[in-house]
Amino acid sequence: MVRECQEELHAAAVAGRVAGERPFFVTCARTRGEGAHTDVSLWYVLDLDTVVSYDRREFAGVRWFAPQQILEEPIGVLDPHMHRFVRKLMNGL
């Protein structure tokens, strides 16, 4: 994950204290749209430097939210597991 952050977000990252180098959360969800498939995701908690650029081939955009802002977003516009992840993260901190 640290390498992925460097390659795709152009930012240095280190494993966070909550889970270390292990995934903090694992999910399985059906993707939307054409080419829909089952997506198994490993969620990591990282300490990350500021992102000032990113690989535009990988992301349509990048936005940062405080945990409470995520919980205020409608569940339908985010990853279907995002609210559960944030609640677990807040409890872990």
N, CA, C and O atoms as a CHARMM CRD file, in Angstrom:
* protein
*
  372
    1    1 MET  N      0.82200  -1.19400   0.00000 PROA 1      0.00000
    2    1 MET  CA     0.00000   0.00000   0.00000 PROA 1      0.00000
    3    1 MET  C      0.86100   1.25200   0.00000 PROA 1      0.00000
    4    1 MET  O      0.53600   2.24000  -0.65800 PROA 1      0.00000
    5    2 VAL  N      1.95800   1.20500   0.73900 PROA 2      0.00000
    6    2 VAL  CA     2.87100   2.35500   0.76700 PROA 2      0.00000
    7    2 VAL  C      3.38200   2.64600  -0.64700 PROA 2      0.00000
    8    2 VAL  O      3.43600   3.80100  -1.07000 PROA 2      0.00000
    9    3 ARG  N      3.75600   1.58800  -1.36900 PROA 3      0.00000
   10    3 ARG  CA     4.23700   1.75800  -2.74600 PROA 3      0.00000
   11    3 ARG  C      3.12900   2.31900  -3.64300 PROA 3      0.00000
   12    3 ARG  O      3.38000   3.19900  -4.46700 PROA 3      0.00000
   13    4 GLU  N      1.90600   1.81000  -3.48100 PROA 4      0.00000
   14    4 GLU  CA     0.78500   2.30900  -4.27800 PROA 4      0.00000
   15    4 GLU  C      0.55400   3.80400  -4.05000 PROA 4      0.00000
   16    4 GLU  O      0.26700   4.53800  -4.99600 PROA 4      0.00000
   17    5 CYS  N      0.67600   4.24600  -2.82300 PROA 5      0.00000
   18    5 CYS  CA     0.50900   5.68000  -2.52700 PROA 5      0.00000
   19    5 CYS  C      1.55300   6.50400  -3.26700 PROA 5      0.00000
   20    5 CYS  O      1.25100   7.56500  -3.81300 PROA 5      0.00000
   21    6 GLN  N      2.76800   6.01100  -3.28000 PROA 6      0.00000
   22    6 GLN  CA     3.83600   6.72900  -3.97900 PROA 6      0.00000
   23    6 GLN  C      3.55600   6.77400  -5.47400 PROA 6      0.00000
   24    6 GLN  O      3.68900   7.82500  -6.10100 PROA 6      0.00000
   25    7 GLU  N      3.16800   5.63400  -6.05000 PROA 7      0.00000
   26    7 GLU  CA     2.94500   5.55400  -7.48800 PROA 7      0.00000
   27    7 GLU  C      1.70600   6.32400  -7.94400 PROA 7      0.00000
   28    7 GLU  O      1.74700   7.01600  -8.96200 PROA 7      0.00000
   29    8 GLU  N      0.61500   6.20800  -7.20400 PROA 8      0.00000
   30    8 GLU  CA    -0.64800   6.74700  -7.68300 PROA 8      0.00000
   31    8 GLU  C     -1.02200   8.10400  -7.08900 PROA 8      0.00000
   32    8 GLU  O     -1.71200   8.89300  -7.73500 PROA 8      0.00000
   33    9 LEU  N     -0.57100   8.38400  -5.85900 PROA 9      0.00000
   34    9 LEU  CA    -0.88800   9.66600  -5.22400 PROA 9      0.00000
   35    9 LEU  C      0.33000  10.57700  -5.11400 PROA 9      0.00000
   36    9 LEU  O      0.22500  11.71100  -4.64600 PROA 9      0.00000
   37   10 HSD  N      1.48900  10.07400  -5.54900 PROA 10     0.00000
   38   10 HSD  CA     2.73700  10.84300  -5.51100 PROA 10     0.00000
   39   10 HSD  C      3.00600  11.36900  -4.11200 PROA 10     0.00000
   40   10 HSD  O      3.43700  12.51000  -3.94100 PROA 10     0.00000
   41   11 ALA  N      2.75000  10.53000  -3.10400 PROA 11     0.00000
   42   11 ALA  CA     2.90100  10.93700  -1.70300 PROA 11     0.00000
   43   11 ALA  C      3.55400   9.82300  -0.90100 PROA 11     0.00000
   44   11 ALA  O      3.30400   8.64100  -1.13800 PROA 11     0.00000
   45   12 ALA  N      4.39500  10.21700   0.05300 PROA 12     0.00000
   46   12 ALA  CA     5.01900   9.24900   0.95500 PROA 12     0.00000
   47   12 ALA  C      4.01400   8.85800   2.03700 PROA 12     0.00000
   48   12 ALA  O      3.30100   9.71000   2.56700 PROA 12     0.00000
   49   13 ALA  N      3.96300   7.57700   2.35700 PROA 13     0.00000
   50   13 ALA  CA     3.03400   7.08000   3.37900 PROA 13     0.00000
   51   13 ALA  C      3.75100   6.03800   4.22200 PROA 13     0.00000
   52   13 ALA  O      4.69300   5.38800   3.77000 PROA 13     0.00000
   53   14 VAL  N      3.28300   5.89300   5.45900 PROA 14     0.00000
   54   14 VAL  CA     3.76400   4.82900   6.33900 PROA 14     0.00000
   55   14 VAL  C      2.54400   4.16700   6.97200 PROA 14     0.00000
   56   14 VAL  O      1.48700   4.78400   7.11200 PROA 14     0.00000
   57   15 ALA  N      2.70900   2.91100   7.34800 PROA 15     0.00000
   58   15 ALA  CA     1.61400   2.18600   7.98800 PROA 15     0.00000
   59   15 ALA  C      1.15400   2.92300   9.23500 PROA 15     0.00000
   60   15 ALA  O      1.97900   3.36600  10.03400 PROA 15     0.00000
   61   16 GLY  N     -0.14700   3.05800   9.40700 PROA 16     0.00000
   62   16 GLY  CA    -0.71400   3.75200  10.56400 PROA 16     0.00000
   63   16 GLY  C     -0.64700   2.90100  11.82400 PROA 16     0.00000
   64   16 GLY  O     -0.49800   1.68100  11.75300 PROA 16     0.00000
   65   17 ARG  N     -0.75500   3.54000  12.95200 PROA 17     0.00000
   66   17 ARG  CA    -0.63200   2.84300  14.24100 PROA 17     0.00000
   67   17 ARG  C     -1.84700   1.97700  14.57200 PROA 17     0.00000
   68   17 ARG  O     -1.74400   1.07600  15.40500 PROA 17     0.00000
   69   18 VAL  N     -2.97100   2.22400  13.95200 PROA 18     0.00000
   70   18 VAL  CA    -4.19600   1.47100  14.26400 PROA 18     0.00000
   71   18 VAL  C     -4.06800  -0.00600  13.89700 PROA 18     0.00000
   72   18 VAL  O     -4.45900  -0.86400  14.68800 PROA 18     0.00000
   73   19 ALA  N     -3.53100  -0.32500  12.71600 PROA 19     0.00000
   74   19 ALA  CA    -3.45700  -1.71300  12.26000 PROA 19     0.00000
   75   19 ALA  C     -2.06700  -2.10300  11.76900 PROA 19     0.00000
   76   19 ALA  O     -1.84000  -3.25900  11.41100 PROA 19     0.00000
   77   20 GLY  N     -1.14700  -1.16600  11.74800 PROA 20     0.00000
   78   20 GLY  CA     0.18200  -1.47600  11.23300 PROA 20     0.00000
   79   20 GLY  C      0.11200  -1.79000   9.75300 PROA 20     0.00000
   80   20 GLY  O     -0.59000  -1.11600   9.00000 PROA 20     0.00000
   81   21 GLU  N      0.84000  -2.81400   9.33800 PROA 21     0.00000
   82   21 GLU  CA     0.89500  -3.16200   7.91300 PROA 21     0.00000
   83   21 GLU  C     -0.21600  -4.11400   7.48100 PROA 21     0.00000
   84   21 GLU  O     -0.27200  -4.51400   6.31800 PROA 21     0.00000
   85   22 ARG  N     -1.08900  -4.47500   8.39900 PROA 22     0.00000
   86   22 ARG  CA    -2.20300  -5.37300   8.06900 PROA 22     0.00000
   87   22 ARG  C     -3.42200  -4.58400   7.59500 PROA 22     0.00000
   88   22 ARG  O     -3.59300  -3.42500   7.97200 PROA 22     0.00000
   89   23 PRO  N     -4.26600  -5.20200   6.77500 PROA 23     0.00000
   90   23 PRO  CA    -5.52200  -4.53400   6.42700 PROA 23     0.00000
   91   23 PRO  C     -6.34500  -4.30100   7.70100 PROA 23     0.00000
   92   23 PRO  O     -6.38700  -5.14900   8.59300 PROA 23     0.00000
   93   24 PHE  N     -6.98700  -3.15000   7.76500 PROA 24     0.00000
   94   24 PHE  CA    -7.82000  -2.78700   8.90000 PROA 24     0.00000
   95   24 PHE  C     -9.25600  -3.25200   8.67900 PROA 24     0.00000
   96   24 PHE  O    -10.01700  -3.41900   9.63200 PROA 24     0.00000
   97   25 PHE  N     -9.61800  -3.45900   7.41600 PROA 25     0.00000
   98   25 PHE  CA   -11.01000  -3.70700   7.03700 PROA 25     0.00000
   99   25 PHE  C    -10.97400  -4.46800   5.71100 PROA 25     0.00000
  100   25 PHE  O    -10.14500  -4.16500   4.85400 PROA 25     0.00000
  101   26 VAL  N    -11.84700  -5.43700   5.53100 PROA 26     0.00000
  102   26 VAL  CA   -11.94000  -6.19300   4.28000 PROA 26     0.00000
  103   26 VAL  C    -13.40400  -6.19600   3.85500 PROA 26     0.00000
  104   26 VAL  O    -14.29000  -6.46900   4.66400 PROA 26     0.00000
  105   27 THR  N    -13.65400  -5.89100   2.58700 PROA 27     0.00000
  106   27 THR  CA   -15.03600  -5.85300   2.10600 PROA 27     0.00000
  107   27 THR  C    -15.16400  -6.58400   0.78000 PROA 27     0.00000
  108   27 THR  O    -14.18300  -6.82200   0.07600 PROA 27     0.00000
  109   28 CYS  N    -16.39900  -6.93200   0.46600 PROA 28     0.00000
  110   28 CYS  CA   -16.75700  -7.56200  -0.79700 PROA 28     0.00000
  111   28 CYS  C    -18.02300  -6.86200  -1.28300 PROA 28     0.00000
  112   28 CYS  O    -19.02900  -6.82800  -0.57300 PROA 28     0.00000
  113   29 ALA  N    -17.97500  -6.30600  -2.48400 PROA 29     0.00000
  114   29 ALA  CA   -19.13600  -5.56300  -2.99600 PROA 29     0.00000
  115   29 ALA  C    -19.23400  -5.72800  -4.50200 PROA 29     0.00000
  116   29 ALA  O    -18.23300  -5.93600  -5.18800 PROA 29     0.00000
  117   30 ARG  N    -20.43700  -5.63400  -4.99400 PROA 30     0.00000
  118   30 ARG  CA   -20.68200  -5.65500  -6.43600 PROA 30     0.00000
  119   30 ARG  C    -20.47900  -4.24100  -6.96400 PROA 30     0.00000
  120   30 ARG  O    -21.04800  -3.29200  -6.42400 PROA 30     0.00000
  121   31 THR  N    -19.67400  -4.09000  -8.01400 PROA 31     0.00000
  122   31 THR  CA   -19.44900  -2.77300  -8.60100 PROA 31     0.00000
  123   31 THR  C    -20.66100  -2.38200  -9.44000 PROA 31     0.00000
  124   31 THR  O    -21.52600  -3.20800  -9.73200 PROA 31     0.00000
  125   32 ARG  N    -20.70600  -1.11000  -9.82000 PROA 32     0.00000
  126   32 ARG  CA   -21.83500  -0.59100 -10.59800 PROA 32     0.00000
  127   32 ARG  C    -21.42000  -0.36800 -12.04700 PROA 32     0.00000
  128   32 ARG  O    -20.23100  -0.31200 -12.36000 PROA 32     0.00000
  129   33 GLY  N    -22.40000  -0.24100 -12.91800 PROA 33     0.00000
  130   33 GLY  CA   -22.15000   0.14600 -14.30000 PROA 33     0.00000
  131   33 GLY  C    -21.72600  -1.00600 -15.19700 PROA 33     0.00000
  132   33 GLY  O    -21.76200  -2.17600 -14.81500 PROA 33     0.00000
  133   34 GLU  N    -21.32100  -0.62700 -16.40900 PROA 34     0.00000
  134   34 GLU  CA   -20.89200  -1.60900 -17.39900 PROA 34     0.00000
  135   34 GLU  C    -19.65600  -2.34900 -16.89000 PROA 34     0.00000
  136   34 GLU  O    -18.75600  -1.74000 -16.31200 PROA 34     0.00000
  137   35 GLY  N    -19.61800  -3.63300 -17.10300 PROA 35     0.00000
  138   35 GLY  CA   -18.49300  -4.43000 -16.63900 PROA 35     0.00000
  139   35 GLY  C    -18.53300  -4.69800 -15.14500 PROA 35     0.00000
  140   35 GLY  O    -17.50100  -4.97200 -14.53200 PROA 35     0.00000
  141   36 ALA  N    -19.72300  -4.61800 -14.55600 PROA 36     0.00000
  142   36 ALA  CA   -19.87100  -4.83200 -13.11300 PROA 36     0.00000
  143   36 ALA  C    -19.28700  -6.18700 -12.72700 PROA 36     0.00000
  144   36 ALA  O    -19.39200  -7.16500 -13.46700 PROA 36     0.00000
  145   37 HSD  N    -18.67700  -6.21800 -11.56600 PROA 37     0.00000
  146   37 HSD  CA   -18.04800  -7.43400 -11.06400 PROA 37     0.00000
  147   37 HSD  C    -17.99300  -7.36500  -9.53900 PROA 37     0.00000
  148   37 HSD  O    -18.30200  -6.33000  -8.94800 PROA 37     0.00000
  149   38 THR  N    -17.60600  -8.44700  -8.92100 PROA 38     0.00000
  150   38 THR  CA   -17.44400  -8.45500  -7.46800 PROA 38     0.00000
  151   38 THR  C    -16.05300  -7.95000  -7.13800 PROA 38     0.00000
  152   38 THR  O    -15.06100  -8.44500  -7.67200 PROA 38     0.00000
  153   39 ASP  N    -15.98300  -6.96700  -6.25700 PROA 39     0.00000
  154   39 ASP  CA   -14.73100  -6.32300  -5.88400 PROA 39     0.00000
  155   39 ASP  C    -14.42100  -6.65400  -4.43000 PROA 39     0.00000
  156   39 ASP  O    -15.20100  -6.31100  -3.54100 PROA 39     0.00000
  157   40 VAL  N    -13.30900  -7.30800  -4.17700 PROA 40     0.00000
  158   40 VAL  CA   -12.84800  -7.58000  -2.81500 PROA 40     0.00000
  159   40 VAL  C    -11.77900  -6.53300  -2.50300 PROA 40     0.00000
  160   40 VAL  O    -10.78600  -6.41800  -3.22200 PROA 40     0.00000
  161   41 SER  N    -11.98600  -5.77600  -1.43300 PROA 41     0.00000
  162   41 SER  CA   -11.07800  -4.67600  -1.09700 PROA 41     0.00000
  163   41 SER  C    -10.43500  -4.88300   0.26000 PROA 41     0.00000
  164   41 SER  O    -11.08200  -5.30400   1.21900 PROA 41     0.00000
  165   42 LEU  N     -9.16000  -4.58200   0.32100 PROA 42     0.00000
  166   42 LEU  CA    -8.41700  -4.54700   1.57600 PROA 42     0.00000
  167   42 LEU  C     -8.21500  -3.07900   1.91200 PROA 42     0.00000
  168   42 LEU  O     -7.63100  -2.33700   1.12200 PROA 42     0.00000
  169   43 TRP  N     -8.69100  -2.65200   3.07400 PROA 43     0.00000
  170   43 TRP  CA    -8.63100  -1.25000   3.48700 PROA 43     0.00000
  171   43 TRP  C     -7.49500  -1.09900   4.50500 PROA 43     0.00000
  172   43 TRP  O     -7.45100  -1.81600   5.50500 PROA 43     0.00000
  173   44 TYR  N     -6.59600  -0.17900   4.24900 PROA 44     0.00000
  174   44 TYR  CA    -5.46000   0.07500   5.13100 PROA 44     0.00000
  175   44 TYR  C     -5.58600   1.45900   5.74400 PROA 44     0.00000
  176   44 TYR  O     -6.21200   2.34800   5.16600 PROA 44     0.00000
  177   45 VAL  N     -4.99400   1.63600   6.90800 PROA 45     0.00000
  178   45 VAL  CA    -4.91600   2.95000   7.54300 PROA 45     0.00000
  179   45 VAL  C     -3.46300   3.38400   7.43700 PROA 45     0.00000
  180   45 VAL  O     -2.56200   2.69000   7.90800 PROA 45     0.00000
  181   46 LEU  N     -3.24300   4.53600   6.81600 PROA 46     0.00000
  182   46 LEU  CA    -1.89600   5.03900   6.57800 PROA 46     0.00000
  183   46 LEU  C     -1.73700   6.45100   7.10700 PROA 46     0.00000
  184   46 LEU  O     -2.69800   7.21900   7.15700 PROA 46     0.00000
  185   47 ASP  N     -0.53200   6.78200   7.49600 PROA 47     0.00000
  186   47 ASP  CA    -0.16500   8.17300   7.73000 PROA 47     0.00000
  187   47 ASP  C      0.39800   8.65200   6.40400 PROA 47     0.00000
  188   47 ASP  O      1.30700   8.03300   5.85200 PROA 47     0.00000
  189   48 LEU  N     -0.13500   9.74800   5.89400 PROA 48     0.00000
  190   48 LEU  CA     0.15900  10.16300   4.52800 PROA 48     0.00000
  191   48 LEU  C      0.53200  11.62900   4.48200 PROA 48     0.00000
  192   48 LEU  O     -0.10700  12.46300   5.12300 PROA 48     0.00000
  193   49 ASP  N      1.58000  11.94200   3.71300 PROA 49     0.00000
  194   49 ASP  CA     1.91600  13.33800   3.45800 PROA 49     0.00000
  195   49 ASP  C      0.82900  13.95800   2.59700 PROA 49     0.00000
  196   49 ASP  O     -0.04700  13.25100   2.09800 PROA 49     0.00000
  197   50 THR  N      0.87600  15.24200   2.42300 PROA 50     0.00000
  198   50 THR  CA    -0.08500  15.95400   1.58700 PROA 50     0.00000
  199   50 THR  C     -0.00200  15.48500   0.14300 PROA 50     0.00000
  200   50 THR  O      1.09000  15.30800  -0.39700 PROA 50     0.00000
  201   51 VAL  N     -1.13700  15.28700  -0.47000 PROA 51     0.00000
  202   51 VAL  CA    -1.20300  14.91000  -1.88200 PROA 51     0.00000
  203   51 VAL  C     -1.36700  16.20200  -2.69000 PROA 51     0.00000
  204   51 VAL  O     -2.34800  16.92900  -2.53500 PROA 51     0.00000
  205   52 VAL  N     -0.39200  16.46500  -3.54900 PROA 52     0.00000
  206   52 VAL  CA    -0.48400  17.66300  -4.38100 PROA 52     0.00000
  207   52 VAL  C     -0.71600  17.32200  -5.84700 PROA 52     0.00000
  208   52 VAL  O     -1.10500  18.17900  -6.64100 PROA 52     0.00000
  209   53 SER  N     -0.47200  16.05200  -6.20000 PROA 53     0.00000
  210   53 SER  CA    -0.77700  15.57800  -7.54700 PROA 53     0.00000
  211   53 SER  C     -1.11500  14.10000  -7.44100 PROA 53     0.00000
  212   53 SER  O     -0.87800  13.47500  -6.40700 PROA 53     0.00000
  213   54 TYR  N     -1.66400  13.54900  -8.50100 PROA 54     0.00000
  214   54 TYR  CA    -2.03100  12.14200  -8.50000 PROA 54     0.00000
  215   54 TYR  C     -2.05500  11.63400  -9.93400 PROA 54     0.00000
  216   54 TYR  O     -2.09600  12.42100 -10.87900 PROA 54     0.00000
  217   55 ASP  N     -2.03000  10.32300 -10.08800 PROA 55     0.00000
  218   55 ASP  CA    -2.05700   9.69300 -11.39400 PROA 55     0.00000
  219   55 ASP  C     -3.47000   9.79300 -11.95500 PROA 55     0.00000
  220   55 ASP  O     -4.37200   9.08800 -11.50200 PROA 55     0.00000
  221   56 ARG  N     -3.66400  10.65600 -12.92600 PROA 56     0.00000
  222   56 ARG  CA    -4.98900  10.90800 -13.48800 PROA 56     0.00000
  223   56 ARG  C     -5.50200   9.72700 -14.31600 PROA 56     0.00000
  224   56 ARG  O     -6.67200   9.71000 -14.70000 PROA 56     0.00000
  225   57 ARG  N     -4.65000   8.74600 -14.59400 PROA 57     0.00000
  226   57 ARG  CA    -5.11600   7.52000 -15.26100 PROA 57     0.00000
  227   57 ARG  C     -5.80300   6.59900 -14.25800 PROA 57     0.00000
  228   57 ARG  O     -6.59100   5.73800 -14.64900 PROA 57     0.00000
  229   58 GLU  N     -5.51400   6.77100 -12.97800 PROA 58     0.00000
  230   58 GLU  CA    -6.06800   5.92000 -11.91800 PROA 58     0.00000
  231   58 GLU  C     -7.29200   6.53100 -11.23900 PROA 58     0.00000
  232   58 GLU  O     -8.16900   5.80500 -10.77100 PROA 58     0.00000
  233   59 PHE  N     -7.35500   7.87100 -11.18300 PROA 59     0.00000
  234   59 PHE  CA    -8.41100   8.56000 -10.43100 PROA 59     0.00000
  235   59 PHE  C     -9.03200   9.66300 -11.26900 PROA 59     0.00000
  236   59 PHE  O     -8.33300  10.38100 -11.98400 PROA 59     0.00000
  237   60 ALA  N    -10.35400   9.79400 -11.17800 PROA 60     0.00000
  238   60 ALA  CA   -11.04500  10.90500 -11.82200 PROA 60     0.00000
  239   60 ALA  C    -10.88100  12.18000 -10.99600 PROA 60     0.00000
  240   60 ALA  O    -10.97700  13.28500 -11.52800 PROA 60     0.00000
  241   61 GLY  N    -10.63500  12.02200  -9.70200 PROA 61     0.00000
  242   61 GLY  CA   -10.44800  13.16100  -8.80700 PROA 61     0.00000
  243   61 GLY  C    -10.09700  12.66400  -7.41800 PROA 61     0.00000
  244   61 GLY  O    -10.27300  11.48800  -7.10100 PROA 61     0.00000
  245   62 VAL  N     -9.60200  13.56500  -6.60400 PROA 62     0.00000
  246   62 VAL  CA    -9.23200  13.25000  -5.22600 PROA 62     0.00000
  247   62 VAL  C     -9.81700  14.32400  -4.32400 PROA 62     0.00000
  248   62 VAL  O     -9.65600  15.51700  -4.57800 PROA 62     0.00000
  249   63 ARG  N    -10.50100  13.89000  -3.26300 PROA 63     0.00000
  250   63 ARG  CA   -11.04600  14.82100  -2.26600 PROA 63     0.00000
  251   63 ARG  C    -10.75200  14.24900  -0.89700 PROA 63     0.00000
  252   63 ARG  O    -10.68600  13.03000  -0.73600 PROA 63     0.00000
  253   64 TRP  N    -10.57400  15.10500   0.08400 PROA 64     0.00000
  254   64 TRP  CA   -10.32000  14.67100   1.46000 PROA 64     0.00000
  255   64 TRP  C    -11.48700  15.07300   2.33200 PROA 64     0.00000
  256   64 TRP  O    -12.01800  16.17600   2.19700 PROA 64     0.00000
  257   65 PHE  N    -11.89100  14.18500   3.22600 PROA 65     0.00000
  258   65 PHE  CA   -12.99700  14.42000   4.13900 PROA 65     0.00000
  259   65 PHE  C    -12.55700  14.14000   5.56900 PROA 65     0.00000
  260   65 PHE  O    -11.74200  13.24900   5.80800 PROA 65     0.00000
  261   66 ALA  N    -13.08400  14.88700   6.50200 PROA 66     0.00000
  262   66 ALA  CA   -12.96300  14.52600   7.91300 PROA 66     0.00000
  263   66 ALA  C    -13.94300  13.37800   8.15600 PROA 66     0.00000
  264   66 ALA  O    -14.94100  13.27300   7.44300 PROA 66     0.00000
  265   67 PRO  N    -13.68900  12.52100   9.13800 PROA 67     0.00000
  266   67 PRO  CA   -14.60300  11.38800   9.37600 PROA 67     0.00000
  267   67 PRO  C    -16.06900  11.79800   9.50600 PROA 67     0.00000
  268   67 PRO  O    -16.94100  11.14200   8.93700 PROA 67     0.00000
  269   68 GLN  N    -16.34900  12.85300  10.23100 PROA 68     0.00000
  270   68 GLN  CA   -17.74400  13.26800  10.40800 PROA 68     0.00000
  271   68 GLN  C    -18.36800  13.70100   9.08500 PROA 68     0.00000
  272   68 GLN  O    -19.55800  13.48100   8.86200 PROA 68     0.00000
  273   69 GLN  N    -17.58500  14.30800   8.21300 PROA 69     0.00000
  274   69 GLN  CA   -18.10100  14.69500   6.90000 PROA 69     0.00000
  275   69 GLN  C    -18.50300  13.47000   6.08600 PROA 69     0.00000
  276   69 GLN  O    -19.49700  13.50300   5.36000 PROA 69     0.00000
  277   70 ILE  N    -17.74400  12.40700   6.20300 PROA 70     0.00000
  278   70 ILE  CA   -18.08000  11.17100   5.48900 PROA 70     0.00000
  279   70 ILE  C    -19.40200  10.61600   5.99900 PROA 70     0.00000
  280   70 ILE  O    -20.25700  10.21100   5.21200 PROA 70     0.00000
  281   71 LEU  N    -19.56700  10.59900   7.31300 PROA 71     0.00000
  282   71 LEU  CA   -20.80300  10.06800   7.88600 PROA 71     0.00000
  283   71 LEU  C    -22.02200  10.90700   7.52000 PROA 71     0.00000
  284   71 LEU  O    -23.14700  10.40900   7.55500 PROA 71     0.00000
  285   72 GLU  N    -21.81500  12.16400   7.17200 PROA 72     0.00000
  286   72 GLU  CA   -22.92000  13.04100   6.75700 PROA 72     0.00000
  287   72 GLU  C    -23.25900  12.88700   5.27900 PROA 72     0.00000
  288   72 GLU  O    -24.31700  13.34300   4.84500 PROA 72     0.00000
  289   73 GLU  N    -22.39200  12.26000   4.50100 PROA 73     0.00000
  290   73 GLU  CA   -22.64900  12.03100   3.07600 PROA 73     0.00000
  291   73 GLU  C    -23.67100  10.90800   2.91000 PROA 73     0.00000
  292   73 GLU  O    -23.64600   9.94100   3.67200 PROA 73     0.00000
  293   74 PRO  N    -24.56600  11.01800   1.93200 PROA 74     0.00000
  294   74 PRO  CA   -25.49700   9.91300   1.67100 PROA 74     0.00000
  295   74 PRO  C    -24.72100   8.65200   1.29900 PROA 74     0.00000
  296   74 PRO  O    -23.74900   8.71500   0.54600 PROA 74     0.00000
  297   75 ILE  N    -25.14300   7.53300   1.81800 PROA 75     0.00000
  298   75 ILE  CA   -24.43400   6.26700   1.59300 PROA 75     0.00000
  299   75 ILE  C    -24.36500   5.91900   0.11100 PROA 75     0.00000
  300   75 ILE  O    -23.41000   5.26900  -0.31400 PROA 75     0.00000
  301   76 GLY  N    -25.33100   6.32600  -0.67600 PROA 76     0.00000
  302   76 GLY  CA   -25.37200   5.98200  -2.09400 PROA 76     0.00000
  303   76 GLY  C    -24.32600   6.64700  -2.95700 PROA 76     0.00000
  304   76 GLY  O    -24.11200   6.21400  -4.09000 PROA 76     0.00000
  305   77 VAL  N    -23.66100   7.68900  -2.46500 PROA 77     0.00000
  306   77 VAL  CA   -22.65900   8.37400  -3.28800 PROA 77     0.00000
  307   77 VAL  C    -21.23700   7.92700  -2.95400 PROA 77     0.00000
  308   77 VAL  O    -20.29100   8.31400  -3.64100 PROA 77     0.00000
  309   78 LEU  N    -21.07900   7.12600  -1.92000 PROA 78     0.00000
  310   78 LEU  CA   -19.76600   6.64800  -1.50500 PROA 78     0.00000
  311   78 LEU  C    -19.68300   5.13400  -1.68600 PROA 78     0.00000
  312   78 LEU  O    -20.66400   4.48700  -2.05100 PROA 78     0.00000
  313   79 ASP  N    -18.52200   4.58800  -1.43200 PROA 79     0.00000
  314   79 ASP  CA   -18.38800   3.13800  -1.38400 PROA 79     0.00000
  315   79 ASP  C    -19.42700   2.62100  -0.39300 PROA 79     0.00000
  316   79 ASP  O    -19.60300   3.22900   0.66300 PROA 79     0.00000
  317   80 PRO  N    -20.12200   1.52600  -0.69100 PROA 80     0.00000
  318   80 PRO  CA   -21.19500   1.07100   0.20300 PROA 80     0.00000
  319   80 PRO  C    -20.71900   0.69200   1.61000 PROA 80     0.00000
  320   80 PRO  O    -21.53900   0.55900   2.51800 PROA 80     0.00000
  321   81 HSD  N    -19.42500   0.51900   1.79900 PROA 81     0.00000
  322   81 HSD  CA   -18.88300   0.14300   3.11400 PROA 81     0.00000
  323   81 HSD  C    -18.19500   1.30500   3.83000 PROA 81     0.00000
  324   81 HSD  O    -17.69400   1.13400   4.94200 PROA 81     0.00000
  325   82 MET  N    -18.16700   2.47500   3.21000 PROA 82     0.00000
  326   82 MET  CA   -17.40500   3.60500   3.75800 PROA 82     0.00000
  327   82 MET  C    -17.86600   4.01900   5.15400 PROA 82     0.00000
  328   82 MET  O    -17.03100   4.28800   6.01700 PROA 82     0.00000
  329   83 HSD  N    -19.16500   4.07400   5.39000 PROA 83     0.00000
  330   83 HSD  CA   -19.65600   4.48000   6.71700 PROA 83     0.00000
  331   83 HSD  C    -19.21000   3.48500   7.79200 PROA 83     0.00000
  332   83 HSD  O    -18.78800   3.89100   8.87400 PROA 83     0.00000
  333   84 ARG  N    -19.30300   2.18800   7.49900 PROA 84     0.00000
  334   84 ARG  CA   -18.84600   1.18400   8.47300 PROA 84     0.00000
  335   84 ARG  C    -17.34900   1.30400   8.73600 PROA 84     0.00000
  336   84 ARG  O    -16.90300   1.17800   9.87600 PROA 84     0.00000
  337   85 PHE  N    -16.57900   1.54500   7.68400 PROA 85     0.00000
  338   85 PHE  CA   -15.13300   1.70900   7.83800 PROA 85     0.00000
  339   85 PHE  C    -14.81600   2.89200   8.74800 PROA 85     0.00000
  340   85 PHE  O    -14.00000   2.77600   9.66200 PROA 85     0.00000
  341   86 VAL  N    -15.45400   4.01500   8.50000 PROA 86     0.00000
  342   86 VAL  CA   -15.18600   5.21500   9.28700 PROA 86     0.00000
  343   86 VAL  C    -15.57400   5.00900  10.74600 PROA 86     0.00000
  344   86 VAL  O    -14.84700   5.43100  11.64500 PROA 86     0.00000
  345   87 ARG  N    -16.70300   4.37100  10.98800 PROA 87     0.00000
  346   87 ARG  CA   -17.09900   4.10500  12.38300 PROA 87     0.00000
  347   87 ARG  C    -16.07800   3.19700  13.08100 PROA 87     0.00000
  348   87 ARG  O    -15.71400   3.43900  14.23200 PROA 87     0.00000
  349   88 LYS  N    -15.62500   2.16400  12.39000 PROA 88     0.00000
  350   88 LYS  CA   -14.62100   1.27200  12.95200 PROA 88     0.00000
  351   88 LYS  C    -13.31800   2.02800  13.20400 PROA 88     0.00000
  352   88 LYS  O    -12.68500   1.83500  14.24200 PROA 88     0.00000
  353   89 LEU  N    -12.92100   2.86600  12.29000 PROA 89     0.00000
  354   89 LEU  CA   -11.70100   3.65300  12.43400 PROA 89     0.00000
  355   89 LEU  C    -11.81200   4.59600  13.63000 PROA 89     0.00000
  356   89 LEU  O    -10.88400   4.69700  14.43300 PROA 89     0.00000
  357   90 MET  N    -12.94000   5.28100  13.74700 PROA 90     0.00000
  358   90 MET  CA   -13.13000   6.21000  14.87400 PROA 90     0.00000
  359   90 MET  C    -13.07200   5.46300  16.19700 PROA 90     0.00000
  360   90 MET  O    -12.51200   5.97500  17.16700 PROA 90     0.00000
  361   91 ASN  N    -13.64500   4.25300  16.25700 PROA 91     0.00000
  362   91 ASN  CA   -13.57500   3.44300  17.48700 PROA 91     0.00000
  363   91 ASN  C    -12.14900   2.97300  17.76800 PROA 91     0.00000
  364   91 ASN  O    -11.74500   2.84500  18.92300 PROA 91     0.00000
  365   92 GLY  N    -11.38400   2.71500  16.69000 PROA 92     0.00000
  366   92 GLY  CA   -10.01000   2.25000  16.84900 PROA 92     0.00000
  367   92 GLY  C     -9.03900   3.33200  17.28600 PROA 92     0.00000
  368   92 GLY  O     -7.99200   3.04900  17.86800 PROA 92     0.00000
  369   93 LEU  N     -9.40100   4.57200  16.99800 PROA 93     0.00000
  370   93 LEU  CA    -8.52800   5.68600  17.39300 PROA 93     0.00000
  371   93 LEU  C     -8.79300   6.06200  18.83600 PROA 93     0.00000
  372   93 LEU  O     -8.16100   6.97800  19.36200 PROA 93     0.00000
